[in-house]
Amino acid sequence: IDLLSDEDKTLPQINTVLPLLKKGVGIHHSGLLPIIKETIEILFGEGLIKALFATETFSMGLNMPARTVLFTAARKFDGKE
């Protein structure tokens, strides 16, 4: 976070995610800024995020250490339902 410009530090996504990360809680979805997603992936990989709420994008192509994974559904939203 210290590497962000002063302008970037005021972005709404930063202001929303940062307090959660400080408590060990992360969120991960395709709508996040790339720098936020990367930061969350690094923190999760280091074991600094204790609870991660994510869409299926997190499970696709990422090899992350997790003791427990909970899926609420095993289908992808097609935009019609």
N, CA, C and O atoms as a Maestro MAE file, in Angstrom:
{
 s_m_m2io_version
 :::
 2.0.0
}

f_m_ct {
 s_m_title
 :::
 protein
 m_atom[324] {
  # First column is atom index #
  i_m_mmod_type
  r_m_x_coord
  r_m_y_coord
  r_m_z_coord
  i_m_residue_number
  s_m_chain_name
  s_m_pdb_residue_name
  s_m_pdb_atom_name
  i_m_atomic_number
  :::
  1 25 0.833 -1.192 0.000 1 A "ILE " " N  " 7
  2 3 0.000 0.000 0.000 1 A "ILE " " CA " 6
  3 2 0.874 1.251 0.000 1 A "ILE " " C  " 6
  4 15 0.526 2.261 -0.611 1 A "ILE " " O  " 8
  5 25 2.000 1.176 0.683 2 A "ASP " " N  " 7
  6 3 2.893 2.334 0.729 2 A "ASP " " CA " 6
  7 2 3.412 2.705 -0.651 2 A "ASP " " C  " 6
  8 15 3.801 3.851 -0.875 2 A "ASP " " O  " 8
  9 25 3.424 1.758 -1.579 3 A "LEU " " N  " 7
  10 3 3.927 2.015 -2.923 3 A "LEU " " CA " 6
  11 2 2.914 2.733 -3.805 3 A "LEU " " C  " 6
  12 15 3.269 3.216 -4.880 3 A "LEU " " O  " 8
  13 25 1.661 2.809 -3.370 4 A "LEU " " N  " 7
  14 3 0.632 3.490 -4.152 4 A "LEU " " CA " 6
  15 2 0.822 4.994 -4.105 4 A "LEU " " C  " 6
  16 15 1.310 5.542 -3.115 4 A "LEU " " O  " 8
  17 25 0.434 5.653 -5.180 5 A "SER " " N  " 7
  18 3 0.475 7.112 -5.194 5 A "SER " " CA " 6
  19 2 -0.599 7.638 -4.243 5 A "SER " " C  " 6
  20 15 -1.527 6.914 -3.882 5 A "SER " " O  " 8
  21 25 -0.464 8.900 -3.842 6 A "ASP " " N  " 7
  22 3 -1.462 9.499 -2.956 6 A "ASP " " CA " 6
  23 2 -2.845 9.471 -3.603 6 A "ASP " " C  " 6
  24 15 -3.853 9.269 -2.927 6 A "ASP " " O  " 8
  25 25 -2.879 9.676 -4.917 7 A "GLU " " N  " 7
  26 3 -4.152 9.651 -5.639 7 A "GLU " " CA " 6
  27 2 -4.773 8.253 -5.605 7 A "GLU " " C  " 6
  28 15 -5.977 8.110 -5.393 7 A "GLU " " O  " 8
  29 25 -3.949 7.224 -5.814 8 A "ASP " " N  " 7
  30 3 -4.457 5.851 -5.800 8 A "ASP " " CA " 6
  31 2 -4.955 5.446 -4.417 8 A "ASP " " C  " 6
  32 15 -5.892 4.656 -4.303 8 A "ASP " " O  " 8
  33 25 -4.343 5.974 -3.378 9 A "LYS " " N  " 7
  34 3 -4.755 5.630 -2.013 9 A "LYS " " CA " 6
  35 2 -6.166 6.106 -1.692 9 A "LYS " " C  " 6
  36 15 -6.777 5.635 -0.733 9 A "LYS " " O  " 8
  37 25 -6.690 7.041 -2.490 10 A "THR " " N  " 7
  38 3 -8.041 7.558 -2.250 10 A "THR " " CA " 6
  39 2 -9.103 6.849 -3.086 10 A "THR " " C  " 6
  40 15 -10.281 7.198 -3.007 10 A "THR " " O  " 8
  41 25 -8.705 5.863 -3.882 11 A "LEU " " N  " 7
  42 3 -9.675 5.132 -4.702 11 A "LEU " " CA " 6
  43 2 -10.675 4.393 -3.814 11 A "LEU " " C  " 6
  44 15 -10.293 3.833 -2.787 11 A "LEU " " O  " 8
  45 25 -11.952 4.387 -4.203 12 A "PRO " " N  " 7
  46 3 -12.971 3.708 -3.390 12 A "PRO " " CA " 6
  47 2 -12.652 2.239 -3.101 12 A "PRO " " C  " 6
  48 15 -12.880 1.772 -1.985 12 A "PRO " " O  " 8
  49 25 -12.132 1.505 -4.084 13 A "GLN " " N  " 7
  50 3 -11.819 0.091 -3.843 13 A "GLN " " CA " 6
  51 2 -10.730 -0.066 -2.789 13 A "GLN " " C  " 6
  52 15 -10.791 -0.982 -1.969 13 A "GLN " " O  " 8
  53 25 -9.748 0.805 -2.801 14 A "ILE " " N  " 7
  54 3 -8.683 0.754 -1.792 14 A "ILE " " CA " 6
  55 2 -9.285 1.024 -0.418 14 A "ILE " " C  " 6
  56 15 -8.992 0.314 0.544 14 A "ILE " " O  " 8
  57 25 -10.125 2.051 -0.329 15 A "ASN " " N  " 7
  58 3 -10.736 2.414 0.952 15 A "ASN " " CA " 6
  59 2 -11.672 1.335 1.479 15 A "ASN " " C  " 6
  60 15 -11.870 1.232 2.689 15 A "ASN " " O  " 8
  61 25 -12.246 0.537 0.598 16 A "THR " " N  " 7
  62 3 -13.131 -0.551 1.014 16 A "THR " " CA " 6
  63 2 -12.343 -1.782 1.445 16 A "THR " " C  " 6
  64 15 -12.650 -2.397 2.466 16 A "THR " " O  " 8
  65 25 -11.330 -2.137 0.663 17 A "VAL " " N  " 7
  66 3 -10.604 -3.388 0.881 17 A "VAL " " CA " 6
  67 2 -9.576 -3.288 2.005 17 A "VAL " " C  " 6
  68 15 -9.406 -4.247 2.757 17 A "VAL " " O  " 8
  69 25 -8.903 -2.182 2.139 18 A "LEU " " N  " 7
  70 3 -7.812 -2.050 3.109 18 A "LEU " " CA " 6
  71 2 -8.228 -2.366 4.544 18 A "LEU " " C  " 6
  72 15 -7.524 -3.125 5.210 18 A "LEU " " O  " 8
  73 25 -9.340 -1.823 5.055 19 A "PRO " " N  " 7
  74 3 -9.729 -2.171 6.435 19 A "PRO " " CA " 6
  75 2 -9.995 -3.667 6.612 19 A "PRO " " C  " 6
  76 15 -9.707 -4.228 7.669 19 A "PRO " " O  " 8
  77 25 -10.540 -4.306 5.586 20 A "LEU " " N  " 7
  78 3 -10.784 -5.752 5.656 20 A "LEU " " CA " 6
  79 2 -9.471 -6.518 5.722 20 A "LEU " " C  " 6
  80 15 -9.318 -7.435 6.528 20 A "LEU " " O  " 8
  81 25 -8.521 -6.134 4.865 21 A "LEU " " N  " 7
  82 3 -7.229 -6.819 4.838 21 A "LEU " " CA " 6
  83 2 -6.508 -6.700 6.175 21 A "LEU " " C  " 6
  84 15 -5.853 -7.645 6.617 21 A "LEU " " O  " 8
  85 25 -6.626 -5.550 6.814 22 A "LYS " " N  " 7
  86 3 -5.979 -5.353 8.116 22 A "LYS " " CA " 6
  87 2 -6.555 -6.289 9.178 22 A "LYS " " C  " 6
  88 15 -5.905 -6.568 10.185 22 A "LYS " " O  " 8
  89 25 -7.785 -6.775 8.946 23 A "LYS " " N  " 7
  90 3 -8.423 -7.721 9.873 23 A "LYS " " CA " 6
  91 2 -8.258 -9.164 9.416 23 A "LYS " " C  " 6
  92 15 -8.799 -10.079 10.037 23 A "LYS " " O  " 8
  93 25 -7.510 -9.374 8.329 24 A "GLY " " N  " 7
  94 3 -7.279 -10.727 7.844 24 A "GLY " " CA " 6
  95 2 -8.388 -11.276 6.970 24 A "GLY " " C  " 6
  96 15 -8.498 -12.489 6.788 24 A "GLY " " O  " 8
  97 25 -9.213 -10.386 6.426 25 A "VAL " " N  " 7
  98 3 -10.326 -10.786 5.570 25 A "VAL " " CA " 6
  99 2 -10.083 -10.242 4.168 25 A "VAL " " C  " 6
  100 15 -9.724 -9.076 4.000 25 A "VAL " " O  " 8
  101 25 -10.280 -11.087 3.169 26 A "GLY " " N  " 7
  102 3 -10.079 -10.658 1.792 26 A "GLY " " CA " 6
  103 2 -11.284 -10.941 0.925 26 A "GLY " " C  " 6
  104 15 -12.103 -11.808 1.230 26 A "GLY " " O  " 8
  105 25 -11.379 -10.193 -0.165 27 A "ILE " " N  " 7
  106 3 -12.385 -10.449 -1.191 27 A "ILE " " CA " 6
  107 2 -11.646 -10.531 -2.514 27 A "ILE " " C  " 6
  108 15 -10.621 -9.875 -2.702 27 A "ILE " " O  " 8
  109 25 -12.165 -11.336 -3.430 28 A "HIS " " N  " 7
  110 3 -11.485 -11.515 -4.718 28 A "HIS " " CA " 6
  111 2 -12.534 -11.780 -5.786 28 A "HIS " " C  " 6
  112 15 -13.251 -12.779 -5.728 28 A "HIS " " O  " 8
  113 25 -12.620 -10.884 -6.760 29 A "HIS " " N  " 7
  114 3 -13.532 -11.075 -7.891 29 A "HIS " " CA " 6
  115 2 -12.998 -10.300 -9.088 29 A "HIS " " C  " 6
  116 15 -12.085 -9.485 -8.955 29 A "HIS " " O  " 8
  117 25 -13.568 -10.557 -10.243 30 A "SER " " N  " 7
  118 3 -13.043 -9.983 -11.483 30 A "SER " " CA " 6
  119 2 -13.195 -8.469 -11.568 30 A "SER " " C  " 6
  120 15 -12.522 -7.834 -12.380 30 A "SER " " O  " 8
  121 25 -14.052 -7.884 -10.758 31 A "GLY " " N  " 7
  122 3 -14.258 -6.443 -10.806 31 A "GLY " " CA " 6
  123 2 -13.238 -5.627 -10.028 31 A "GLY " " C  " 6
  124 15 -13.249 -4.398 -10.090 31 A "GLY " " O  " 8
  125 25 -12.359 -6.297 -9.301 32 A "LEU " " N  " 7
  126 3 -11.337 -5.580 -8.533 32 A "LEU " " CA " 6
  127 2 -10.228 -5.073 -9.441 32 A "LEU " " C  " 6
  128 15 -9.950 -5.653 -10.491 32 A "LEU " " O  " 8
  129 25 -9.609 -3.997 -9.026 33 A "LEU " " N  " 7
  130 3 -8.433 -3.505 -9.744 33 A "LEU " " CA " 6
  131 2 -7.347 -4.575 -9.704 33 A "LEU " " C  " 6
  132 15 -7.194 -5.260 -8.693 33 A "LEU " " O  " 8
  133 25 -6.594 -4.725 -10.786 34 A "PRO " " N  " 7
  134 3 -5.545 -5.754 -10.821 34 A "PRO " " CA " 6
  135 2 -4.559 -5.685 -9.654 34 A "PRO " " C  " 6
  136 15 -4.154 -6.726 -9.138 34 A "PRO " " O  " 8
  137 25 -4.171 -4.497 -9.233 35 A "ILE " " N  " 7
  138 3 -3.209 -4.371 -8.127 35 A "ILE " " CA " 6
  139 2 -3.808 -4.902 -6.829 35 A "ILE " " C  " 6
  140 15 -3.096 -5.470 -6.002 35 A "ILE " " O  " 8
  141 25 -5.107 -4.720 -6.650 36 A "ILE " " N  " 7
  142 3 -5.767 -5.226 -5.444 36 A "ILE " " CA " 6
  143 2 -5.844 -6.749 -5.487 36 A "ILE " " C  " 6
  144 15 -5.566 -7.418 -4.492 36 A "ILE " " O  " 8
  145 25 -6.224 -7.295 -6.645 37 A "LYS " " N  " 7
  146 3 -6.283 -8.757 -6.772 37 A "LYS " " CA " 6
  147 2 -4.917 -9.379 -6.512 37 A "LYS " " C  " 6
  148 15 -4.805 -10.374 -5.796 37 A "LYS " " O  " 8
  149 25 -3.888 -8.790 -7.092 38 A "GLU " " N  " 7
  150 3 -2.538 -9.332 -6.903 38 A "GLU " " CA " 6
  151 2 -2.117 -9.261 -5.442 38 A "GLU " " C  " 6
  152 15 -1.527 -10.204 -4.914 38 A "GLU " " O  " 8
  153 25 -2.417 -8.153 -4.797 39 A "THR " " N  " 7
  154 3 -2.079 -7.992 -3.381 39 A "THR " " CA " 6
  155 2 -2.791 -9.047 -2.538 39 A "THR " " C  " 6
  156 15 -2.184 -9.652 -1.655 39 A "THR " " O  " 8
  157 25 -4.060 -9.264 -2.806 40 A "ILE " " N  " 7
  158 3 -4.836 -10.253 -2.057 40 A "ILE " " CA " 6
  159 2 -4.282 -11.654 -2.290 40 A "ILE " " C  " 6
  160 15 -4.193 -12.449 -1.354 40 A "ILE " " O  " 8
  161 25 -3.912 -11.958 -3.521 41 A "GLU " " N  " 7
  162 3 -3.330 -13.271 -3.825 41 A "GLU " " CA " 6
  163 2 -2.022 -13.482 -3.068 41 A "GLU " " C  " 6
  164 15 -1.767 -14.571 -2.553 41 A "GLU " " O  " 8
  165 25 -1.200 -12.447 -3.001 42 A "ILE " " N  " 7
  166 3 0.077 -12.544 -2.276 42 A "ILE " " CA " 6
  167 2 -0.172 -12.737 -0.784 42 A "ILE " " C  " 6
  168 15 0.420 -13.618 -0.161 42 A "ILE " " O  " 8
  169 25 -1.048 -11.915 -0.212 43 A "LEU " " N  " 7
  170 3 -1.342 -12.015 1.220 43 A "LEU " " CA " 6
  171 2 -1.950 -13.370 1.569 43 A "LEU " " C  " 6
  172 15 -1.624 -13.950 2.605 43 A "LEU " " O  " 8
  173 25 -2.830 -13.874 0.709 44 A "PHE " " N  " 7
  174 3 -3.432 -15.186 0.946 44 A "PHE " " CA " 6
  175 2 -2.371 -16.276 0.870 44 A "PHE " " C  " 6
  176 15 -2.348 -17.183 1.701 44 A "PHE " " O  " 8
  177 25 -1.511 -16.188 -0.107 45 A "GLY " " N  " 7
  178 3 -0.436 -17.166 -0.261 45 A "GLY " " CA " 6
  179 2 0.520 -17.180 0.914 45 A "GLY " " C  " 6
  180 15 1.097 -18.218 1.238 45 A "GLY " " O  " 8
  181 25 0.692 -16.024 1.559 46 A "GLU " " N  " 7
  182 3 1.569 -15.911 2.727 46 A "GLU " " CA " 6
  183 2 0.856 -16.280 4.027 46 A "GLU " " C  " 6
  184 15 1.471 -16.287 5.093 46 A "GLU " " O  " 8
  185 25 -0.432 -16.585 3.941 47 A "GLY " " N  " 7
  186 3 -1.186 -16.959 5.134 47 A "GLY " " CA " 6
  187 2 -1.657 -15.784 5.968 47 A "GLY " " C  " 6
  188 15 -2.038 -15.962 7.125 47 A "GLY " " O  " 8
  189 25 -1.638 -14.588 5.403 48 A "LEU " " N  " 7
  190 3 -2.035 -13.397 6.148 48 A "LEU " " CA " 6
  191 2 -3.525 -13.096 6.032 48 A "LEU " " C  " 6
  192 15 -4.047 -12.267 6.777 48 A "LEU " " O  " 8
  193 25 -4.204 -13.753 5.118 49 A "ILE " " N  " 7
  194 3 -5.656 -13.636 5.007 49 A "ILE " " CA " 6
  195 2 -6.247 -14.922 5.566 49 A "ILE " " C  " 6
  196 15 -5.963 -16.015 5.076 49 A "ILE " " O  " 8
  197 25 -7.062 -14.780 6.582 50 A "LYS " " N  " 7
  198 3 -7.637 -15.940 7.272 50 A "LYS " " CA " 6
  199 2 -8.968 -16.365 6.673 50 A "LYS " " C  " 6
  200 15 -9.329 -17.540 6.747 50 A "LYS " " O  " 8
  201 25 -9.700 -15.438 6.085 51 A "ALA " " N  " 7
  202 3 -10.973 -15.745 5.429 51 A "ALA " " CA " 6
  203 2 -11.018 -14.992 4.107 51 A "ALA " " C  " 6
  204 15 -10.835 -13.775 4.069 51 A "ALA " " O  " 8
  205 25 -11.261 -15.718 3.033 52 A "LEU " " N  " 7
  206 3 -11.307 -15.113 1.701 52 A "LEU " " CA " 6
  207 2 -12.656 -15.412 1.068 52 A "LEU " " C  " 6
  208 15 -13.049 -16.572 0.943 52 A "LEU " " O  " 8
  209 25 -13.354 -14.373 0.674 53 A "PHE " " N  " 7
  210 3 -14.620 -14.498 -0.034 53 A "PHE " " CA " 6
  211 2 -14.327 -14.241 -1.504 53 A "PHE " " C  " 6
  212 15 -13.892 -13.152 -1.875 53 A "PHE " " O  " 8
  213 25 -14.567 -15.248 -2.340 54 A "ALA " " N  " 7
  214 3 -14.159 -15.136 -3.737 54 A "ALA " " CA " 6
  215 2 -15.180 -15.766 -4.667 54 A "ALA " " C  " 6
  216 15 -15.965 -16.629 -4.276 54 A "ALA " " O  " 8
  217 25 -15.142 -15.309 -5.905 55 A "THR " " N  " 7
  218 3 -15.938 -15.944 -6.947 55 A "THR " " CA " 6
  219 2 -15.145 -17.111 -7.505 55 A "THR " " C  " 6
  220 15 -14.027 -17.378 -7.065 55 A "THR " " O  " 8
  221 25 -15.720 -17.799 -8.464 56 A "GLU " " N  " 7
  222 3 -15.044 -18.960 -9.040 56 A "GLU " " CA " 6
  223 2 -13.754 -18.588 -9.757 56 A "GLU " " C  " 6
  224 15 -12.931 -19.463 -10.027 56 A "GLU " " O  " 8
  225 25 -13.558 -17.319 -10.068 57 A "THR " " N  " 7
  226 3 -12.322 -16.919 -10.744 57 A "THR " " CA " 6
  227 2 -11.095 -17.225 -9.894 57 A "THR " " C  " 6
  228 15 -10.017 -17.479 -10.431 57 A "THR " " O  " 8
  229 25 -11.249 -17.204 -8.588 58 A "PHE " " N  " 7
  230 3 -10.106 -17.495 -7.719 58 A "PHE " " CA " 6
  231 2 -9.691 -18.955 -7.827 58 A "PHE " " C  " 6
  232 15 -8.512 -19.282 -7.691 58 A "PHE " " O  " 8
  233 25 -10.647 -19.820 -8.068 59 A "SER " " N  " 7
  234 3 -10.328 -21.247 -8.146 59 A "SER " " CA " 6
  235 2 -9.812 -21.660 -9.521 59 A "SER " " C  " 6
  236 15 -9.336 -22.782 -9.694 59 A "SER " " O  " 8
  237 25 -9.902 -20.773 -10.485 60 A "MET " " N  " 7
  238 3 -9.458 -21.092 -11.842 60 A "MET " " CA " 6
  239 2 -8.020 -20.640 -12.059 60 A "MET " " C  " 6
  240 15 -7.749 -19.443 -12.150 60 A "MET " " O  " 8
  241 25 -7.119 -21.577 -12.140 61 A "GLY " " N  " 7
  242 3 -5.751 -21.248 -12.508 61 A "GLY " " CA " 6
  243 2 -4.864 -20.742 -11.395 61 A "GLY " " C  " 6
  244 15 -3.716 -20.376 -11.648 61 A "GLY " " O  " 8
  245 25 -5.354 -20.708 -10.179 62 A "LEU " " N  " 7
  246 3 -4.525 -20.258 -9.069 62 A "LEU " " CA " 6
  247 2 -4.239 -21.439 -8.153 62 A "LEU " " C  " 6
  248 15 -5.151 -22.179 -7.784 62 A "LEU " " O  " 8
  249 25 -3.001 -21.610 -7.794 63 A "ASN " " N  " 7
  250 3 -2.612 -22.672 -6.879 63 A "ASN " " CA " 6
  251 2 -2.335 -22.022 -5.530 63 A "ASN " " C  " 6
  252 15 -1.219 -21.577 -5.262 63 A "ASN " " O  " 8
  253 25 -3.350 -21.971 -4.692 64 A "MET " " N  " 7
  254 3 -3.240 -21.289 -3.413 64 A "MET " " CA " 6
  255 2 -3.465 -22.267 -2.268 64 A "MET " " C  " 6
  256 15 -4.283 -23.181 -2.374 64 A "MET " " O  " 8
  257 25 -2.732 -22.068 -1.169 65 A "PRO " " N  " 7
  258 3 -2.889 -22.955 -0.015 65 A "PRO " " CA " 6
  259 2 -4.152 -22.613 0.774 65 A "PRO " " C  " 6
  260 15 -4.293 -21.501 1.284 65 A "PRO " " O  " 8
  261 25 -5.053 -23.561 0.867 66 A "ALA " " N  " 7
  262 3 -6.270 -23.354 1.653 66 A "ALA " " CA " 6
  263 2 -6.606 -24.659 2.361 66 A "ALA " " C  " 6
  264 15 -6.586 -25.729 1.754 66 A "ALA " " O  " 8
  265 25 -6.914 -24.562 3.641 67 A "ARG " " N  " 7
  266 3 -7.288 -25.766 4.394 67 A "ARG " " CA " 6
  267 2 -8.724 -26.157 4.131 67 A "ARG " " C  " 6
  268 15 -9.048 -27.343 4.067 67 A "ARG " " O  " 8
  269 25 -9.588 -25.167 3.977 68 A "THR " " N  " 7
  270 3 -11.005 -25.435 3.780 68 A "THR " " CA " 6
  271 2 -11.538 -24.548 2.665 68 A "THR " " C  " 6
  272 15 -11.238 -23.355 2.610 68 A "THR " " O  " 8
  273 25 -12.322 -25.133 1.786 69 A "VAL " " N  " 7
  274 3 -12.960 -24.383 0.702 69 A "VAL " " CA " 6
  275 2 -14.444 -24.701 0.729 69 A "VAL " " C  " 6
  276 15 -14.835 -25.864 0.825 69 A "VAL " " O  " 8
  277 25 -15.266 -23.672 0.646 70 A "LEU " " N  " 7
  278 3 -16.714 -23.841 0.642 70 A "LEU " " CA " 6
  279 2 -17.261 -23.255 -0.650 70 A "LEU " " C  " 6
  280 15 -17.072 -22.072 -0.930 70 A "LEU " " O  " 8
  281 25 -17.935 -24.077 -1.431 71 A "PHE " " N  " 7
  282 3 -18.597 -23.614 -2.645 71 A "PHE " " CA " 6
  283 2 -20.093 -23.565 -2.372 71 A "PHE " " C  " 6
  284 15 -20.668 -24.538 -1.884 71 A "PHE " " O  " 8
  285 25 -20.720 -22.450 -2.681 72 A "THR " " N  " 7
  286 3 -22.164 -22.349 -2.488 72 A "THR " " CA " 6
  287 2 -22.920 -22.934 -3.669 72 A "THR " " C  " 6
  288 15 -24.100 -23.264 -3.551 72 A "THR " " O  " 8
  289 25 -22.249 -23.064 -4.805 73 A "ALA " " N  " 7
  290 3 -22.849 -23.670 -5.994 73 A "ALA " " CA " 6
  291 2 -21.731 -24.139 -6.907 73 A "ALA " " C  " 6
  292 15 -20.608 -23.637 -6.855 73 A "ALA " " O  " 8
  293 25 -22.061 -25.110 -7.742 74 A "ALA " " N  " 7
  294 3 -21.057 -25.633 -8.670 74 A "ALA " " CA " 6
  295 2 -21.447 -25.318 -10.109 74 A "ALA " " C  " 6
  296 15 -21.179 -26.102 -11.020 74 A "ALA " " O  " 8
  297 25 -22.080 -24.167 -10.305 75 A "ARG " " N  " 7
  298 3 -22.456 -23.769 -11.654 75 A "ARG " " CA " 6
  299 2 -22.067 -22.315 -11.883 75 A "ARG " " C  " 6
  300 15 -21.906 -21.544 -10.937 75 A "ARG " " O  " 8
  301 25 -21.922 -21.963 -13.124 76 A "LYS " " N  " 7
  302 3 -21.530 -20.604 -13.495 76 A "LYS " " CA " 6
  303 2 -22.778 -19.847 -13.932 76 A "LYS " " C  " 6
  304 15 -23.601 -20.378 -14.678 76 A "LYS " " O  " 8
  305 25 -22.919 -18.618 -13.473 77 A "PHE " " N  " 7
  306 3 -24.043 -17.768 -13.848 77 A "PHE " " CA " 6
  307 2 -23.939 -17.440 -15.329 77 A "PHE " " C  " 6
  308 15 -22.888 -17.003 -15.796 77 A "PHE " " O  " 8
  309 25 -25.022 -17.649 -16.070 78 A "ASP " " N  " 7
  310 3 -25.000 -17.410 -17.515 78 A "ASP " " CA " 6
  311 2 -25.598 -16.062 -17.904 78 A "ASP " " C  " 6
  312 15 -25.718 -15.760 -19.091 78 A "ASP " " O  " 8
  313 25 -25.970 -15.256 -16.927 79 A "GLY " " N  " 7
  314 3 -26.521 -13.938 -17.193 79 A "GLY " " CA " 6
  315 2 -28.014 -13.936 -17.481 79 A "GLY " " C  " 6
  316 15 -28.594 -12.877 -17.724 79 A "GLY " " O  " 8
  317 25 -28.641 -15.096 -17.457 80 A "LYS " " N  " 7
  318 3 -30.059 -15.190 -17.797 80 A "LYS " " CA " 6
  319 2 -30.944 -15.466 -16.595 80 A "LYS " " C  " 6
  320 15 -32.118 -15.097 -16.602 80 A "LYS " " O  " 8
  321 25 -30.418 -16.096 -15.578 81 A "GLU " " N  " 7
  322 3 -31.240 -16.454 -14.418 81 A "GLU " " CA " 6
  323 2 -31.270 -15.348 -13.413 81 A "GLU " " C  " 6
  324 15 -31.914 -15.477 -12.372 81 A "GLU " " O  " 8
  :::
 }
 m_bond[323] {
  # First column is bond index #
  i_m_from
  i_m_to
  i_m_order
  :::
  1 1 2 1
  2 2 3 1
  3 3 4 2
  4 3 5 1
  5 5 6 1
  6 6 7 1
  7 7 8 2
  8 7 9 1
  9 9 10 1
  10 10 11 1
  11 11 12 2
  12 11 13 1
  13 13 14 1
  14 14 15 1
  15 15 16 2
  16 15 17 1
  17 17 18 1
  18 18 19 1
  19 19 20 2
  20 19 21 1
  21 21 22 1
  22 22 23 1
  23 23 24 2
  24 23 25 1
  25 25 26 1
  26 26 27 1
  27 27 28 2
  28 27 29 1
  29 29 30 1
  30 30 31 1
  31 31 32 2
  32 31 33 1
  33 33 34 1
  34 34 35 1
  35 35 36 2
  36 35 37 1
  37 37 38 1
  38 38 39 1
  39 39 40 2
  40 39 41 1
  41 41 42 1
  42 42 43 1
  43 43 44 2
  44 43 45 1
  45 45 46 1
  46 46 47 1
  47 47 48 2
  48 47 49 1
  49 49 50 1
  50 50 51 1
  51 51 52 2
  52 51 53 1
  53 53 54 1
  54 54 55 1
  55 55 56 2
  56 55 57 1
  57 57 58 1
  58 58 59 1
  59 59 60 2
  60 59 61 1
  61 61 62 1
  62 62 63 1
  63 63 64 2
  64 63 65 1
  65 65 66 1
  66 66 67 1
  67 67 68 2
  68 67 69 1
  69 69 70 1
  70 70 71 1
  71 71 72 2
  72 71 73 1
  73 73 74 1
  74 74 75 1
  75 75 76 2
  76 75 77 1
  77 77 78 1
  78 78 79 1
  79 79 80 2
  80 79 81 1
  81 81 82 1
  82 82 83 1
  83 83 84 2
  84 83 85 1
  85 85 86 1
  86 86 87 1
  87 87 88 2
  88 87 89 1
  89 89 90 1
  90 90 91 1
  91 91 92 2
  92 91 93 1
  93 93 94 1
  94 94 95 1
  95 95 96 2
  96 95 97 1
  97 97 98 1
  98 98 99 1
  99 99 100 2
  100 99 101 1
  101 101 102 1
  102 102 103 1
  103 103 104 2
  104 103 105 1
  105 105 106 1
  106 106 107 1
  107 107 108 2
  108 107 109 1
  109 109 110 1
  110 110 111 1
  111 111 112 2
  112 111 113 1
  113 113 114 1
  114 114 115 1
  115 115 116 2
  116 115 117 1
  117 117 118 1
  118 118 119 1
  119 119 120 2
  120 119 121 1
  121 121 122 1
  122 122 123 1
  123 123 124 2
  124 123 125 1
  125 125 126 1
  126 126 127 1
  127 127 128 2
  128 127 129 1
  129 129 130 1
  130 130 131 1
  131 131 132 2
  132 131 133 1
  133 133 134 1
  134 134 135 1
  135 135 136 2
  136 135 137 1
  137 137 138 1
  138 138 139 1
  139 139 140 2
  140 139 141 1
  141 141 142 1
  142 142 143 1
  143 143 144 2
  144 143 145 1
  145 145 146 1
  146 146 147 1
  147 147 148 2
  148 147 149 1
  149 149 150 1
  150 150 151 1
  151 151 152 2
  152 151 153 1
  153 153 154 1
  154 154 155 1
  155 155 156 2
  156 155 157 1
  157 157 158 1
  158 158 159 1
  159 159 160 2
  160 159 161 1
  161 161 162 1
  162 162 163 1
  163 163 164 2
  164 163 165 1
  165 165 166 1
  166 166 167 1
  167 167 168 2
  168 167 169 1
  169 169 170 1
  170 170 171 1
  171 171 172 2
  172 171 173 1
  173 173 174 1
  174 174 175 1
  175 175 176 2
  176 175 177 1
  177 177 178 1
  178 178 179 1
  179 179 180 2
  180 179 181 1
  181 181 182 1
  182 182 183 1
  183 183 184 2
  184 183 185 1
  185 185 186 1
  186 186 187 1
  187 187 188 2
  188 187 189 1
  189 189 190 1
  190 190 191 1
  191 191 192 2
  192 191 193 1
  193 193 194 1
  194 194 195 1
  195 195 196 2
  196 195 197 1
  197 197 198 1
  198 198 199 1
  199 199 200 2
  200 199 201 1
  201 201 202 1
  202 202 203 1
  203 203 204 2
  204 203 205 1
  205 205 206 1
  206 206 207 1
  207 207 208 2
  208 207 209 1
  209 209 210 1
  210 210 211 1
  211 211 212 2
  212 211 213 1
  213 213 214 1
  214 214 215 1
  215 215 216 2
  216 215 217 1
  217 217 218 1
  218 218 219 1
  219 219 220 2
  220 219 221 1
  221 221 222 1
  222 222 223 1
  223 223 224 2
  224 223 225 1
  225 225 226 1
  226 226 227 1
  227 227 228 2
  228 227 229 1
  229 229 230 1
  230 230 231 1
  231 231 232 2
  232 231 233 1
  233 233 234 1
  234 234 235 1
  235 235 236 2
  236 235 237 1
  237 237 238 1
  238 238 239 1
  239 239 240 2
  240 239 241 1
  241 241 242 1
  242 242 243 1
  243 243 244 2
  244 243 245 1
  245 245 246 1
  246 246 247 1
  247 247 248 2
  248 247 249 1
  249 249 250 1
  250 250 251 1
  251 251 252 2
  252 251 253 1
  253 253 254 1
  254 254 255 1
  255 255 256 2
  256 255 257 1
  257 257 258 1
  258 258 259 1
  259 259 260 2
  260 259 261 1
  261 261 262 1
  262 262 263 1
  263 263 264 2
  264 263 265 1
  265 265 266 1
  266 266 267 1
  267 267 268 2
  268 267 269 1
  269 269 270 1
  270 270 271 1
  271 271 272 2
  272 271 273 1
  273 273 274 1
  274 274 275 1
  275 275 276 2
  276 275 277 1
  277 277 278 1
  278 278 279 1
  279 279 280 2
  280 279 281 1
  281 281 282 1
  282 282 283 1
  283 283 284 2
  284 283 285 1
  285 285 286 1
  286 286 287 1
  287 287 288 2
  288 287 289 1
  289 289 290 1
  290 290 291 1
  291 291 292 2
  292 291 293 1
  293 293 294 1
  294 294 295 1
  295 295 296 2
  296 295 297 1
  297 297 298 1
  298 298 299 1
  299 299 300 2
  300 299 301 1
  301 301 302 1
  302 302 303 1
  303 303 304 2
  304 303 305 1
  305 305 306 1
  306 306 307 1
  307 307 308 2
  308 307 309 1
  309 309 310 1
  310 310 311 1
  311 311 312 2
  312 311 313 1
  313 313 314 1
  314 314 315 1
  315 315 316 2
  316 315 317 1
  317 317 318 1
  318 318 319 1
  319 319 320 2
  320 319 321 1
  321 321 322 1
  322 322 323 1
  323 323 324 2
  :::
 }
}
